[in-house]
Amino acid sequence: MERDSIAVGLDIGTTKIVAMIGRKNEYGKLEILGVGKSKSLGVARGVVNNITQTIQSIQEAVQEAEADSGYKINDVVVGIAGQHIRSIQHSDYISRSNPEEVIGDVDIDLLINQVHKLAMLPGEEIIHVLPQEFKIDGQTEIKEPIGMYGGRLEASFHVVVGQASSIRNVGRCIKSSGLDLSGLTLEPLASADAVLSQEEKEAGVALIDIGGGTTDLAIFKDGIIRHTAVIPFGGNVITEDIKEGCSIIEKQAELLKVKFGSAWPGENKDNEIVSIPGLRGREPKEISLKNLSKIIHARVVEIIEQVFAEIKAYGHEDPRRKLIAGIVLTGGGSQLKHIKQLVEYITGMDTRIGYPNEHLAGNSDEEISSPLYATAVGLVMNSARNNTRSATPLVELQKPEPKPAMRYQQQEQPHAVAQPEPEHELEEVAVQQPVHKVQESTEKRVKRSFFDKYIDKIKDFLDNAE
């Protein structure tokens, strides 16, 4: 039981940072062992703009997750988002030297590495290279080319590109928090893993993740990712509008939005009023719920229309690209009252709210099944696929190994003025062994993923920076 692979996801959002520790149970479902949440300071619209504050928030979330689970976190899979993210479609091919040999992993890797060498705009780097469909010697619509014969292997790719400096800043925050980076995942892809079923991905579905600073979109058709986009507006813009429109402070605006907010203004009567305490002995403020809904409605319509423009850009009106499963809403913003009805009204597409409970074990805490945690659950699932041991039980760390413990005490005793408590000494020694093993196995696993080069690049960059 103790040698199980333990997965850790870290969701660095604009409003909150979530560290989540989990493992797969015997039924293949995700069992959440611990969750840590902290207020996100130093992140704006999905991009780090204050390194020190972000590090503090990460450490706070990690410590809470460790205390909750009884595990020490070593490395994490991190979600990446922000307005600097864009995606492109690209086709590439390789000519195989020996067509008499069957196509293997080596050929696929060669083709993917070739795409990684694409020339990008200055300051941009490739995050994901996602193969869509393959073509062998002119034969099209091949989903799995391994094991087939052919001389020319061609593929169309969905390439996700981001600002190199923003990605390195995230890497710097992780390393300075005392953690290793074991993987980078685009946040809408992580959310999609958590809330979408395989049937929906096959039929065609658009996932809209409404976060605090950004709204992320991921479109799937025939089980393949077809389009991704990040829109630089989220729940915080709605809060800002309420703050300005009602002349109240941000904290009150957020509470108003969560408790009384509605995306559909028609349902509130004119005489429905909520009273807000005044500042420092001033008179209380009376706010009409109808006006509040009008403010929220205007901004939500703007966000949904921008997302719908991206869905149209993908070409969903083409019968072959039709999204039969419609739209799935997730993220904190999806909890706004009547947002489902508004999305259906604007887009004319079937809509449901996505909860990450499909992949969670039956005994999971109800709070974790909230759309708020969709990205974090997806990141843990992503980490679990690597079969890494990203966290070590604290009980195991405290078990002393006799030999190193003796050696440690012999070295320390002559110089010690005041002896520290023995268990702390032993804990320090015992930590070094398992953590080293974890890092080794993590690196081996990561080498197989598409991001191996990218993570190595970030590590090199951080080492050189020091």
N, C-alpha and C positions, 0 to 999 in steps of 0.2 A: 504494500500500500504506500509505503514511504517513498518508493522509487518511481511513483507515478510521474508522468510529465505534467508539470504545472505551467499554466499559461497566464500571461499578464498583459493587459491592454491599458494604454494611457491615452485618454481623450483630452487634448488641450483645446478647449473651446473658448469662446469669447466671454461667456458668462460664468462658466464653471470648468474645473479640471477634475476629471474622474480617473482614479486608478482602480482597476478591477482584477482580482485574482480568481482563477477558476480552473477546473479540470473536467475531462470527459468522464462520465460514469459508465457503468457496464452496458447501458443501453445506448451509448453514443450521444447522450444529451449533456449539456453543459451545466455543471454544478458550480455555483458561485460560492467561493470560500470567504471572500472579503471584499468590501467596497470602501473606498475613501473618496470624499468629495471636498473640494475647497473652492472658495470664490476666486475666480480667475482675474488676477491683477496683472497688467502688463501685456494683455492680448487685445488687439482691436481688429474687428472684421476677419478673424481667423489668423491674423499675422502677429508675431511677437514684436512688440515695440518697446518693451522694457525687460531686459534680460534678468536683472536682480529680482524684480517682483515676480516674474514667471517662475524662477528657480524656487523662491519661497513657497509659492502656491503649489508647485509640483511636490516639494518635500512634505508639505502639510497633508496633501492627498495620499501620498505614498505611506507616510507614517500611520495615518488613520486606517488604511487598508491592511497594513502589517499588523496593527493592534487588533483589528477585527478578525483577521484570519489565523494569526499565529505563524505566519510565514515571513521570511526575509526576502524582499524582492531584489533580484540581481539584474535582470534585463527586461526590456519592455518593447512591445510593438506599438508604434505611435501613429496616430491619425494625422493626416496633413490636409489642410483646406486653405481657404483664403482667396481673395480676388485675383491673385497673381496666377492661379491655376487655369490652364486652357487645355483643350484636347484637339488633336488632328487625326485625320485618316491618312494612312500611308500604305502603299503596296511595295513589296520588295521580292527578290528571288535569288536563288543560288543555283549554279550548275554543278551537279555532282560528278566527281571524277569517275566513279564506277556505278553506272545505272543497274548493274547486275546484282548489286548488294541492296538489301532492303533498307528503307529509310529508318533511322534511329534517332534517339535523343540528341546525339551529337549534331545531326543535320539541323534539327529544330533550334538548338542553342546557337549554332553558327548563323542561322538566319536572324534570330533575335539580336545577337551581338552586332550584326551588320546594321540593324535598325538603330541600335544604341549609338552608332557613330554618325547619325544624321546631324547635319549642321543646323544649329538652333540660333535664335536671335541672341545678341550679346547679353550675358547675364542669366540666360535660361538653361535649364538642364532637364533631361528626361527622367520622370519618376517611374512610370509604368509603360511597358510595351506589352499590350494584350492581343494575342493572335485571335483573329475572328474566323476566317475561312481560308482553307488551303486549296491550291490548284497544282496538280501533278501532270506534267506534259500536256497541258491544255484541258485536262479533265477537272471540271469545276465542282463546287459545293462539297468539298471533302472536309469533314470536321476532325477526323483523326487520321493523319497520314502515316503514323508509325506502323511499320510492318509491311508497307506497300513498296512496289518497285517504281523507279522513275529516274529520269536524268535531270529534269528541271523542276525544282520545288519552289513554288510561289505562294505568297500569303498576303492577305490584307490585315493591317494592324490598326488598333486603336491606341494612339500614343498620347499619354498624359504628360504635360510639360509644366514646370513650375519655375519660379525665381530661385536661382541657386542660393542667393544670400539669405532668403527667408527660410529655406530648408536647413541651411547650415546653422542659422540662429536657433532653430528647434534642436538640432544636434548638440549645440553648445549647452543649451539649458538642461538637456538630459544628462550629459556628461558631468556638468557642474553639480547636478543633484545626486551624484554618486551612483548613477545607473549606466548600463550599457544599452545601446540601441540595437535591437535584433531585427527590426523590420520597419518599413515605412509603407503606409497604406492610404490611399485616397479615401477621405471620410465617407463620401456617398457610397463607395464600394463596400466599406465595412458595414454601414447601415443596411445596405441591400442584403448582405449575408444574413443579418440578424432578423429582418422582418419579411423578406420575400420568400415565397415557396418556389420550387423548381417549376411547377405548372405555370405560375404567373410569368416567370422569366421566359418560358417557351412561348406562351400565348402573346406576349408583348405587354410590357408594363413600364410606367414612368414612376420612379421613386422621387418624392420631393421631401427633403429633410430640412425643416425650418428651424434653424438654430438661433442663437442670440445675435451673432454678427453677420452670418451669411445664410443663404438658402441654397442647398446643394441639390443637383439633379443628376439622376443616373437612369438611362433608358436601356431596357433589355428587350431583345426579340430573338426567338429561336434559341433561347438559352445563352445568348452571347451579348456582352456589353456593346451597345451601339453608339451611345452618345453620353458625354458627361459635361456638366457646366457648373460653375459656382457664381451665384448672383450676390453682389456685395450688400444685400439688405437682409435683415432678420428681425427678430422680436424686439431688439433694442431700439430700432428706428420707430416702432410703434409706441414704445414707452416714451421716447423723446418727443413724439408728436403730442401725446397726452399731456406731458409736462408743460410744453409750450402752450397748447390749446386751452388748458385749464388753469395755467399759472400756479402750478404746485411743484413740490420737490420730487426728485426722481424716485425716491423710495415709495412715496405715496402713489405716484403714477403707475409703478410696477404692481403694487397691491391692487389698485383699481382695475388694472388690466386683467389680472389673474382672477379676482373675485367677482367682478361685475361686468367685465368686458365681453362684447359679442361682436362677431364679424357681420351680423345682419341687423341693420338699424330698425327695420320695420316692426320688430317684436316688442320694443320698449314703448310704454305710454308716456305722454308728455309730463304727467305728474309724478313720475318715478324719479326720486332725487336721493342722492347720498351725501351725507354731511362729513366733511373732513376737518379734523382739528386744525386750528390756526397755529402759526409759529409764534412761540414766546408770548403767550397771552393775547394774541390777536383773535379776532372773531373767527368762528368756524366758517369754512367755505362750503357752499351748497353747489353740487354738480349734478346736472341732469344726465340720466343714464342714456337718454336718446342722443344727446350731443356726444357723449363718450363713444357710443356705438358708431356714430357718423365719422368721428376722427379715426377710429380703428378700421372701419370699413374702407375708407379712402386709401389708407396705406396698404392694407391686405390686398385690395384689388390691384394696386400698382405692382406688388410683388408677384402675385399670381399671373398677371398679364406678361411680365418679363419671363417667367418660367414657361408660360404657354408659347411665347415667341420662340424659345429654344426647342420646344417640342415640335413646333411647326418647321423649324430649321432642319430638324432631323428628317422630316418628311412623313409625318404620321398620316397625312391625308391620302398617300399612295396606298392602294389596297394591299400591296405586298408588305407594307411597313405598318400596317394598322395595329394599334395597341389594344388588343381585345380585352386584356385584364384592367385597362384604364389606368387610374392613378392611385398610388399608395402614399399617404401623408404620414410623416413621422417627425421626431425631434420635439423639443419643448413647445414650439409655436403651434404644433398640430393639436394642442390641448385647448386652444382658444375656442370658445363656444360658437357653434354654427359655421365653423370654417369649412367643414366637409360640404355642407349645402352650397356655400358660396363658390367653392372650387368647381362643383358639379355644374352650377349655373353659368360660370364664366367659360368653362372648357367644353361642356356638354359630354364629359366622359365620366364613367362610373368611378366612384372614389370610396376608399375606406381608410380608416386610421390604422397604421401599422404598429403592432406591439411586438417586442422581441421575445415573446414567451414561447414561440413554437420550438425553439432550439434549447430552451432552458429545462432543467430537471423539474419534476412536479412539485418538489418541496421548496422551490425558490421563493424568496421574499417578494411580496406583492409590489413593493416599491421598484424593484429591479425590472419588473415587467412593464414599467412605464415607458412611453416613447422617448422620454428624456434620456434614457440609458441605451437607446438603440445602437449608437455608434460605439460606445464602450463594449457592449456585448459582442458586436461584430469584430472588434479588435482582438478580444480574448479568443474568439473562434479562429481568427487568423493566426494568432500565436499558437493555438492548440494544434493547428495543421502542421506546424514545424516540429511537433513532438519534442519541444525543448523543455528543460527544467528551469524555468525562468524565476522560480522562487524556491527557497530551502526552508524546511520546517525549523522554527526557532528551537524546538526541543532537540533536534539533531545537532544544531550548532552548539548547544550547551553541553553535549556529551563529550568529555575530554578523551583524547586519544593518549594512552599512557606515555608513549615514547616522547612525542613532541612536548608534552606537558613537563616532563622531567628536565628535558634540555633547556626549556624556557626558564624554569625556576633556578637552575644552576647558573645560568648567565646573569639573571637579574639580582640574585641574592647579595653578592658582594657589594653592589652599588646602591642597593635600596636603602633609603633613609626611613620612609614610612611605607610598609607593605600595603599595596592595594588589596581589596578583597579577592580571594583566590578565584572565585567563579568568573570574574571579569577577565582575569589573565587567561584562564583556560578557554573561555569563549572566544577570545581574540585568536588564539592559536588554531582552534578547531575550525574557525570560519575559513581560514585560508585554503584548506584542502578542497572542500566541496565547491567553493565559488570558482576555483580554477577549473574544475571539471565542467561546471556549468558553462563557463565561457567557451571552453573548447567545443563542447557538443553544439552550442548555439551557433558558433561560427561555421561548423561543418554543415549544419542544416541550412543556414543562410546562404552558403555558397551555391546551394541548389536553386535558390529562388531567383526571380528576375532582378531583384534589387541588390544582389551581392556586390556588384561593382560599385553601386551608388553608395552603399553603406561604408565600404572600404574607403571610398573617396572622402566621405565626411570624416571618418576616423583619422585619415592622413591629414586632412585640413586642420582638424582640431589639434592633433599632435604638433603640427608645424607651428600653429598659432601660439602654442605654449612656449 
